[in-house]
Amino acid sequence: MEYMRQQYHDVQHTLNWYCLDYWSEQLGLDICAMTTEMGPRAVLREDTIPFS
């Protein structure tokens, strides 16, 4: 767990923080495939306020 915290801290406020390719490489996971696979399960929370 400490390793992950350090990884997050190291890239905070950088473009890599938002980069799925970066995290896939760092974690050894195919995050893009995971996102595609789990995407249909994603739903808006009931308390979500839409942008105007």
C-alpha positions in Angstrom: 0.0 0.0 0.0 2.8 2.4 0.8 4.3 1.7 -2.7 1.0 2.9 -4.3 0.9 6.0 -2.1 4.4 6.9 -3.2 3.5 6.3 -6.9 0.5 8.5 -6.6 2.5 11.2 -4.8 5.3 11.1 -7.4 3.0 12.0 -10.3 0.5 14.2 -8.5 -0.1 17.4 -10.5 1.4 16.0 -13.7 -0.2 14.7 -16.9 0.9 11.1 -16.0 -1.6 11.3 -13.1 -4.4 11.2 -15.7 -2.7 8.9 -18.2 -4.1 5.4 -18.5 -1.1 4.2 -20.4 1.2 5.4 -17.7 -0.7 3.6 -14.9 -1.0 0.4 -17.1 2.7 0.3 -17.4 3.4 1.1 -13.8 0.9 -1.4 -12.4 1.2 -4.1 -15.0 -2.5 -3.9 -15.7 -4.4 -3.3 -19.0 -6.4 -0.5 -17.6 -7.9 0.5 -21.0 -9.3 -3.0 -21.4 -10.5 -3.0 -17.8 -12.3 0.3 -18.3 -13.9 -0.9 -21.5 -15.0 -4.2 -19.8 -16.4 -2.4 -16.8 -17.7 0.6 -18.6 -21.3 -0.6 -18.9 -21.5 -1.0 -15.1 -20.7 2.7 -14.6 -23.7 4.8 -13.7 -24.3 8.3 -12.4 -24.8 8.7 -8.7 -28.3 9.7 -7.7 -27.0 13.0 -6.3 -25.2 14.0 -9.5 -25.9 17.5 -10.6 -25.6 17.8 -14.4 -23.5 20.5 -16.0 -25.5 23.4 -17.5 
